[in-house]
Amino acid sequence: MSRRRIALFLAGLSCVASSAAFAQEQGASAGILGVMNPRTGVFKALPKSESPEAAVSAVGGTVKTTINGTIQPPLSSTNKIFCYISITITAGDGVTYSYEQDKNATVPATISENSLTCNSTIEYLAHLVVAGTSPQLSISSVIFAIDSSIPSSAIYGSQSRYMDSSDLGVSIPLPPNGKTTSKTFSVLF
């Protein structure tokens, strides 16, 4: 390599290094965080957090659910009953901030004569923006019976009975970090 090439390379390297140092010294920001409406071209800036370190909070806990049900009319002995339990954590105003997290579990029911019981434990960890939100926890379930005498390749869509209790009437404020929430429901299946 010639001396001229080496000198040009070192000059270019010093320009890059000095521009990075200048940008850091100037406190270069990434701009203003916001949303532009593509139809109108109007830019709406999102509100700045005064304290970015305190803006996000991790909230974790456990939801223990028990579903007690009466089986009416009775099912054949070849049916297996399962409960799909889902928890949903929502927060935000839907405009400047929106958060949703779903966690679920599918558990086999314990059957005794014409009654069923499903017990589930679901752990969650949500990372929420704290300011201006009212996080909610909702619980829903689906209970279904599958005839075990049907070959497994034909099970899809062949449930003997299906009950969607999407709204078990539970939507509560998200419990404090580390709390265990226990709920019991009674259903007719």
C-alpha positions as CSV (number, residue, x, y, z in Angstrom):
1,M,0.0,0.0,0.0
2,S,1.3,3.4,-0.8
3,R,1.8,6.1,1.8
4,R,-1.0,8.2,0.2
5,R,-3.6,5.4,0.6
6,I,-2.6,4.9,4.2
7,A,-2.9,8.6,4.8
8,L,-6.3,8.8,3.2
9,F,-7.5,5.7,5.2
10,L,-6.3,7.3,8.5
11,A,-7.9,10.6,7.6
12,G,-11.2,8.9,6.9
13,L,-11.0,6.9,10.1
14,S,-10.4,10.1,12.2
15,C,-13.5,11.8,10.5
16,V,-15.7,8.9,11.5
17,A,-14.4,8.8,15.0
18,S,-14.7,12.6,15.5
19,S,-18.3,12.7,14.1
20,A,-19.3,9.9,16.5
21,A,-17.8,11.9,19.4
22,F,-19.5,15.1,18.2
23,A,-22.9,13.4,18.0
24,Q,-22.4,11.9,21.5
25,E,-21.4,15.3,22.9
26,Q,-24.4,16.9,21.4
27,G,-26.7,14.3,23.0
28,A,-28.0,13.1,19.7
29,S,-31.5,11.9,20.1
30,A,-33.3,9.5,17.9
31,G,-36.0,12.1,17.2
32,I,-39.5,12.4,18.5
33,L,-41.4,9.2,19.1
34,G,-44.9,9.3,17.5
35,V,-47.3,8.1,14.9
36,M,-48.0,9.6,11.5
37,N,-51.5,9.2,9.9
38,P,-50.7,8.1,6.4
39,R,-54.0,9.4,5.0
40,T,-53.8,13.0,6.4
41,G,-50.0,13.2,6.9
42,V,-50.5,14.6,10.4
43,F,-47.8,13.5,12.9
44,K,-48.9,13.0,16.5
45,A,-46.1,12.9,19.1
46,L,-46.5,10.3,21.9
47,P,-46.2,11.8,25.4
48,K,-42.7,11.6,26.9
49,S,-42.1,9.9,30.2
50,E,-40.6,12.1,32.8
51,S,-38.7,9.1,34.2
52,P,-37.9,6.4,31.7
53,E,-36.5,4.1,34.4
54,A,-39.8,4.1,36.2
55,A,-42.0,4.0,33.1
56,V,-42.1,0.2,32.8
57,S,-42.9,-2.1,35.7
58,A,-42.8,-6.0,35.8
59,V,-45.8,-7.5,37.5
60,G,-46.0,-11.2,38.0
61,G,-48.2,-13.6,39.8
62,T,-50.2,-16.8,39.7
63,V,-53.8,-17.5,38.9
64,K,-55.3,-20.7,40.4
65,T,-58.6,-21.7,38.8
66,T,-61.1,-24.4,39.9
67,I,-64.0,-25.3,37.7
68,N,-66.7,-27.5,39.2
69,G,-69.4,-28.7,36.8
70,T,-72.5,-30.9,36.6
71,I,-72.6,-33.1,33.6
72,Q,-76.1,-33.0,32.1
73,P,-77.1,-35.2,30.3
74,P,-74.5,-37.9,31.3
75,L,-71.8,-38.7,28.7
76,S,-70.7,-42.2,27.7
77,S,-67.8,-43.8,29.6
78,T,-65.6,-43.4,26.4
79,N,-65.7,-39.6,26.7
80,K,-62.7,-37.7,28.2
81,I,-63.4,-34.1,29.4
82,F,-60.8,-31.3,29.2
83,C,-60.8,-27.7,30.4
84,Y,-59.0,-25.0,28.5
85,I,-58.5,-22.1,30.9
86,S,-57.2,-18.7,29.6
87,I,-56.1,-15.6,31.4
88,T,-55.8,-12.3,29.6
89,I,-53.9,-9.2,30.9
90,T,-54.8,-5.9,29.3
91,A,-53.7,-2.4,29.9
92,G,-53.6,1.0,28.2
93,D,-55.9,3.4,26.6
94,G,-55.8,1.8,23.2
95,V,-54.5,5.0,21.5
96,T,-51.1,5.9,22.9
97,Y,-50.5,2.6,24.7
98,S,-52.0,-0.9,24.4
99,Y,-50.8,-4.1,26.1
100,E,-52.3,-7.6,25.9
101,Q,-50.9,-10.9,27.1
102,D,-52.6,-14.3,27.0
103,K,-51.6,-17.3,29.0
104,N,-53.5,-20.6,29.0
105,A,-53.5,-24.2,30.2
106,T,-55.4,-27.3,29.1
107,V,-56.1,-29.8,31.9
108,P,-58.0,-33.1,32.0
109,A,-61.1,-33.0,34.2
110,T,-61.5,-35.3,37.2
111,I,-64.9,-37.0,36.7
112,S,-67.0,-38.5,39.4
113,E,-70.5,-39.8,38.4
114,N,-72.2,-36.7,36.9
115,S,-69.7,-34.1,38.1
116,L,-66.4,-32.8,36.8
117,T,-63.6,-30.7,38.4
118,C,-60.7,-28.9,36.6
119,N,-57.8,-27.4,38.5
120,S,-55.2,-25.2,36.7
121,T,-52.4,-23.0,37.8
122,I,-51.1,-20.3,35.4
123,E,-48.2,-18.1,36.1
124,Y,-47.7,-14.7,34.3
125,L,-45.2,-11.9,34.0
126,A,-46.3,-8.6,32.4
127,H,-44.1,-5.7,31.6
128,L,-46.4,-2.7,31.8
129,V,-46.2,1.0,31.3
130,V,-47.3,2.3,34.7
131,A,-48.5,5.8,34.1
132,G,-52.2,6.2,33.1
133,T,-53.0,2.5,32.9
134,S,-55.5,0.4,34.8
135,P,-54.3,-3.2,34.0
136,Q,-57.1,-5.8,34.1
137,L,-57.0,-9.6,34.4
138,S,-59.8,-11.7,32.8
139,I,-60.4,-15.4,33.0
140,S,-62.2,-17.5,30.4
141,S,-62.6,-21.2,29.7
142,V,-63.7,-23.8,27.2
143,I,-64.8,-27.2,28.3
144,F,-65.0,-30.0,25.8
145,A,-65.5,-33.8,25.7
146,I,-63.8,-36.1,23.2
147,D,-65.0,-39.6,22.6
148,S,-61.8,-41.7,23.1
149,S,-63.3,-44.5,20.9
150,I,-62.8,-42.3,17.8
151,P,-59.3,-42.7,16.2
152,S,-56.9,-39.9,17.1
153,S,-56.6,-39.0,13.4
154,A,-60.3,-38.1,13.3
155,I,-60.6,-36.2,16.6
156,Y,-60.4,-32.7,15.1
157,G,-63.9,-31.4,15.0
158,S,-65.4,-34.5,16.6
159,Q,-66.0,-33.3,20.1
160,S,-69.0,-35.0,21.8
161,R,-69.8,-31.8,23.7
162,Y,-68.4,-28.3,23.7
163,M,-69.1,-25.4,26.1
164,D,-67.5,-22.0,25.6
165,S,-67.8,-20.1,28.8
166,S,-65.7,-17.2,27.4
167,D,-67.0,-14.8,29.9
168,L,-66.9,-16.4,33.4
169,G,-67.8,-12.9,34.7
170,V,-64.3,-12.3,35.9
171,S,-62.4,-9.1,35.0
172,I,-60.6,-7.7,37.9
173,P,-57.8,-5.2,38.5
174,L,-54.4,-6.9,38.0
175,P,-53.3,-8.0,41.4
176,P,-50.0,-6.6,43.0
177,N,-46.7,-8.2,42.0
178,G,-46.2,-11.7,43.5
179,K,-49.8,-12.3,44.5
180,T,-51.7,-15.6,43.9
181,T,-55.3,-15.1,42.8
182,S,-57.7,-18.1,43.3
183,K,-61.1,-18.3,41.6
184,T,-63.7,-21.1,41.7
185,F,-66.5,-21.4,39.1
186,S,-69.6,-23.6,38.8
187,V,-70.9,-24.6,35.4
188,L,-73.4,-26.9,33.8
189,F,-71.8,-29.0,31.1
